[in-house]
Amino acid sequence: MYLAGVSVRRVEDITQALWGTRVSPGTVSNLNKKVYGRIEKWLNEPIDGDYPYVFIDGIWLKRSWAGEVKNVSVLVALGVDEHGYRQVLGVKEGAKEDKESWMSFLRHLKSRGLCGVRLFISDKCLGLVESLVDFYPEAKWQRCVVHFYRNVFTAVPKGRVKEVAAMLKAIHAQEDREAAEEKIVAVIRKLKSMKLANAAKIVEQSGGETLSYYELPSQHWRSLRTNNPLERLMREIRRRTRVVGAFPDGQSALMLVAARLRHIAGTKWGTKRYMNMERLQELARAVA
């Protein structure tokens, strides 16, 4: 029996150390039901209002199965609503970070009411981009520039990474998309002259995927270029889950991740305005 991934024995040891008495397995079971019930309710609550920006990613955790330690993925979506506040929109177990898992997750978000999405921000996860088109055809997709840089660096000698990083950052420091596209062409030419053909190929094939944010208000560009808002939450989750080690099953992993995110959402993090959305509303009126 487990409480958010922690065994009954460990719960008993903790209460013994804190209060000098052990809780019974029955008490742990009752707590387990209450906690899981509240989290399940939170995970399935309707999503009200529009969420113009949605950050989406997955995290790999370890689970023990038949004496072996295997991986389990937990998919997470973070949104910025029409008033500029951040909300955790969804958390779901995925067998793998593949198209089937992403489609199930997006279907879950859609069924709960997620709408008004202008831009999804993520890494180029297997199957995710294709699934976004199926469920949110009018939304744009922004590839996280940090992950894009890392992808390019795999084809760059260690001694030249700093030089290439400066070139890539220049792409995303332009005043508009047209200038950024011109800079991509210049970077590709430069990489080829440096005998970095593989790096040039990656930029040529994927550079345009990192420019979608240019179609939105410039005041939001810095926040939309990367998946950092969600990455920060993921780092906190990894820090917390290291205490558990390997989870007994995917449900326990999901519940611990969801419990932590629910706690964070209820703190100042969730009540502090993250963006001024007036610029986006002005843009929408101008287009209309």
N, C-alpha and C positions, 0 to 999 in steps of 0.2 A: 504494500500500500504506500502511496506517495502523496505528498501535499506540495503541488507546484514543483514537482521534480525532486523533492527532498524525502527520503525514506522515513518511515515511522520511527525507526531506531534513532536516526539522527535528530528528529524532532524531540524524542524522549530525552536524549542526551542534552540537547540545548536547554529544555525546560528544567532538567535536573540541575544544570550548572547555574541557571539564572535564579530559580526560585526554590531549589532544594527538593523538588518533587517532580515526578514524572507524570505526563498526561497519559491517559489510557488510549489504546488503539481505537476505541469507539469514539472518543473525543476528537481524535485526529480525523477519523472518517467523517464525522459531522461537520468539522471545519472545512474539510475537503469539499463536501457537497455545497456548502454555503459559498465558498470562494469561487468554485467552478461555476456555480449558478449565476453569480453576479457578473463574472467575466463573460460567460456565454451571452447573457442579456446585453452587455455592453457591445460585444462583437457583432450583434445582429440588430442593433438599433437602427431605425431609419436615418438616412443621411439627408438633412434638410438644407435647403439653399443651394446656391451655385458655388462651385470650387474651380475658379479659373486655372489655378496652377496645382498640379498633382505630382509629387515626387514618389517614385516607386522603386523598390529594390527587394532583394532577398538576402537572408542570412543563413549560413550553414552552421548547424549545431551537431554535436555527436550524440548518438543513441546506442544503447547496448541491446543486442538482439541475438539470442541463442548463443551467448558466450562471446559474440563478436561485437566490435564497435563499428557502427556504420553512421553515415551522414543523414541528416534530415534537414530539409529547408523550411524556413518560415518566411512567408512573403508579407511585406508591409507597405502600406500606402499612407502618405502624409499629404494633406491638402492645405492650401491657403484659400480661405473663403472670400466671398465678395466684399467683406469688410476688412480684410487684411489679417485675419487671425489664423493661426495654425491649428489644425486638428488632425489627430490620428484617425484616418478614415477606415482602415481595415487591417486585420492581421489574420493570416490563414496558413495552415500547413500545406506545403507542396511536396509531393513525393520527390520531385526533382524540379530544378528551374528550367522546365521545358515548356513547349507550347501548350500542352494539355493542362499543366499546372497554372500557367498564366491565364489561360482562357477561363478556367474555373474561378480564379481569383477575380478577374474582371467581371465575370458574370455575377459573382457575389456582390461586388460593389454596385453594379448597375441595378440589380434587383432591389437593393436597399435605397436606391434613389440618387446615386452620384450623377450629377449633371452639370452643365455649364462649363465643362472643361475646355480651356483654350490651349493648354500646353501640358504635356507629360514630360517629365525630366527623369532620365534613368541612364544606366549603362546599357550597352547593346547586348542584353541578355537573350539567350537562345529562345526564339519563339515569342518574345514579348512584343516586339515591334509589329509583327504580323497580326498578333491578337488585338493590339490597340486599334488597328484599322477596322477590324471586325466589329468592335463594340463602340468605338468613338471615332467614326470616320471623319468628322469635322475638326477634330483636335489635331494640333501639330505635335511632333515629337522632337525633343531636344536631347541629343546625346551629351552626357556629362563630359566636359572638356578635360577634366582631370584624368578620367579613365581613358579618354582618347590619347592624351599625352603619353600615358603609361604604355599604351599599345604601340605608339610610335617608337618609344624608347627601347622596346624589345629588339628593334632592328638598328639600333645605334650603339657604337662602341662606347664603353663607360666613360672614356676620356673626352667624348664629344657631346655627352648628354646636356651639359649646361648650355653649350652653344646652340644646340637644337631647341632646347626648351625656350630660350629667348626668342627664337624664330617663330615658334608655335604661339607663344603668348602674344606676339605682335599681330597675329591674325585676329585675335579676340580683343584687341585694343583699338580697332578701327571705328570710325564714326558712323558707319552704316554697313549694311550687308554687301552692297556692291563693292565697297572698298575692301571688305574682308575677303570676298571672292577673288579679287585681284591679288590680294596678299597671298592667298593660297597658291595661286599660279606662280607667284614669285618664289615662294618657299619650296615648291616642288622643283622648280628650275635650280634653285640653290642646292637642294639636297642631292640632285643628280650630279651637279658639278663637284660635290664633295664625295662622290662615289658611294652614296648611300641610296642606292636604287630601291631597296626594299622599303626603307622609310618613306621615300618619295611616293611609292605605290600606295602605301597605307594612307598617306595624306590625300592623295588623288582620289582614292576610293571612298574615304570616310570623312574628309574634312567638311564637306557640305552638311553633314548630319549634325555638326556642332554649331550651326548658324541660325537655327530657328528663332532663338530669343531676340534677334534683331528686329523681328516683326512686331515686337511688343514695346511698351514704354521704356525709354532709356534708363529711367530711374529704377527699373526692375532688373536690368541686365545682369548686374553683379550677382544677384540672388538666383537667377535662372540659368546661369551658365553651367552650374555644377549641381551634383546631387548632395552637396555638403549638408544642407539642413537635415536630411535623413541619415546621412553617414554619421553625424554626431550622435544621433539616437542609437544607431547600430553599435557604435563603440561602447556606449553605456550598457547596452544589452550584452555585448561580449564580456564586458568586465563583470557583470552580475552572474552570467551563466558559467564562467570559469569556476565559480565556487561549487557548482553542482557536478561539473565534469561531464560524464556521459548520462543522458536521460534514459529512463526506462522505456519510454515510447514517445512517439511524435506528439501525442496529446499533452503530455507533461511539458515538453519543450514549448509547445504553443501557448500553454497556459501561463508559464513563467514569463515568456516574452510579452504576452498580452497584459499580464498583471503589472509589469514594470511600465509599459507604455501607458496604461490607464492611469497609473500613479503620476507619471510625468505630465500627462494631459491635464490633470487636475491641479497642477501647480502654477506658479507665475508664468511658466513657459506657455501655457495655453490661454492665459488671460492678457498677455502683452501683445499689442498690435505689432505684427511682423513687417507689414508693408502698407504703404498708403495707396489704396486702390482707386483714388480719384483720377489718376492719369489713365488707367485702363478704361474707366468709364468714359472719359473724354475721347479716347481713341475709338471706342465702340460707337459713340454718338457721331463722330466724324465720318466713320465708315458707313453708318446708316444714312 
